[in-house]
Each structure stands twice: as C-alpha cells, then as structure tokens.
Amino acid sequence: MTHWIRFRDTDGRIGFGTLDPHSGRVVQHDGAMFDRPRPTDVSFAAADLALLAPCEPSKIVALWNNYYALSQKLDKAPPKHPLFLIKPPMSVIGPLESIRHPKSYHGKIAYEGELGIVIGKRVSDASVEEAEAAIFGYTCVNDVTAIELLQEDPNFAQWCRSKGFDTFSCLGPHIVSADAFDWRGAHVVTTVEGVERQNYPLDDMIFSPAQQVSLLSHDMTLMPGDVIACGTSIGVGSIKDGARVDVSIEGIGTLSNVLDA
C-alpha cells in the first residue's frame, strides 16, 4: 500500500514522497507526483516533517446527495447525475492546519466527513473504464460549510459562497494509491472532540468513484491533482470554536483540524 504525502522539512523546503506507516520513514521523490515520480536516496523520519495537503488541486468538485441513506432521510429521489458544486483551490488546507471562522460571518460552521478521489491524469469525456484508470488514489476530506449563508438570499442558494471560504476544504493526511484501497469495505468516521458524529459505509454511495469521474468528465476536464469530494451521509453537525474534528477512513488515516475563532 502506497501512502503519498506532501511535506515541509525542518529547513522549510516543500517536497513529496511516500510514507512507510510501519517504519515511520518518508522517501523523498523527484519530478511530479502524477507524472512518473522518481524515488531518491533521501529519507526522513515522518515525525520531523510537517504534513501539507497531499495535493494541490485546481478545483475541488463536491457532491451533494450521493448516499442512499441521506437521500431517504431528506426524502429526495436519488439523482440521475452527480449534483455538485466547485470549491476553489484557496480553500484547501492540510492536516493539523486550522479552519478559520470567517471574520465576515458570525453563524454556525458545519463539518462533513467524506472520501476524496484524487485524479491522476487529465481526463475528459471518459468511459467508466477510462475513469477508473484516471484515479490516482483516495484521501480524507472535511467539507466545511458556513451553513447560515446557504439560504441567506431566498432567490439563490449560495453553495459556493458557503463552502468556498479559505480553509474550508481540509484534505489529508495521505493519498492512498487506488490499487491499494478497497472503498467498498470502508467506513467514514467523523468525531468532534472525540465524540463520534458520523459512521457510514462507503458502499452506500449512489455513484461509485469511477462513475463520478466518468460523469463529471463529461461536464468539465479533470486535471491531475483535482479532488472529487464524494459527498457525505447522515450525521452532519456544527462545530464550536476551538473544537477538533477528526475524519477517519480505515486504510487511509485520520485527518484532524481545529476550528479557530
């Protein structure tokens, strides 16, 4: 199983490489993560590195109503095509970075623990088989929302504004390679201050990862490093200032972030 990370070393240099979870060592790579990366003879102790968001997406495509359980709870019909919004790259932060409560907004902030699909190559108008081959790997996502902005204007639902603030797309801690992660057998578990708030199976998805990539690639070109947040299920709730949110997926790891005032 390959765990890809981006990191900052003790000298402030940014790099990427593979983490061995058993030894705790990181092997630095040269080149580009998504274009034939080459291992070097340089390695680090993971404890000496600051983990960054594991990729730098040009966009985050975030799905809504992609789980049967949530669809039933909301009394919504399962969609025939993924329902989505676009989150900007400036919203991305990595593990242990702080979610910032926007100064212009004084309402509630919500968490959404999700699986993230990381695209490994340029993909457009792809079949399901081509889409499957374009998936580099998977990561954890906390899709943060300023929930009281969503319906602030009754004339227009403000999905992008409410979810697009700086620091509102938490990614990490690693990208696990697609061939090493069985999403069908995994659960997303979200805790707030150690209290479990979400625990749902990924095999309840309406659109599988490959279907998501295929269908979305007919709407827009997906680029290496782009992330599709697969949507969330039951258990979304608000976060108090100072609270820690952990999103865990067995086989990937735990993404931890704290909401700062």
Secondary structure, DSSP 8 states (H G I E B T S, - for coil): --EEEEEE-TTS-EEEEEEETTTTEEEEEEEETTEEEEEEEEEEEGGGSEEE-S---S-EEEEES-BHHHHHHTT----SS-EEEEE-GGGEE-TT-EEE--TT--S-EEE-EEEEEEE-S-B-S--HHHHHHHEEEEEEEEE-EEGGGTTSSTTS--HHHHH-STT-EEEEEEEEEGGG--GGG-EEEEEETTEEEEEEEGGGBSS-HHHHHHHHHTTS-B-TT-EEE----S--EEE-TT-EEEEEETTTEEEEEEEE-
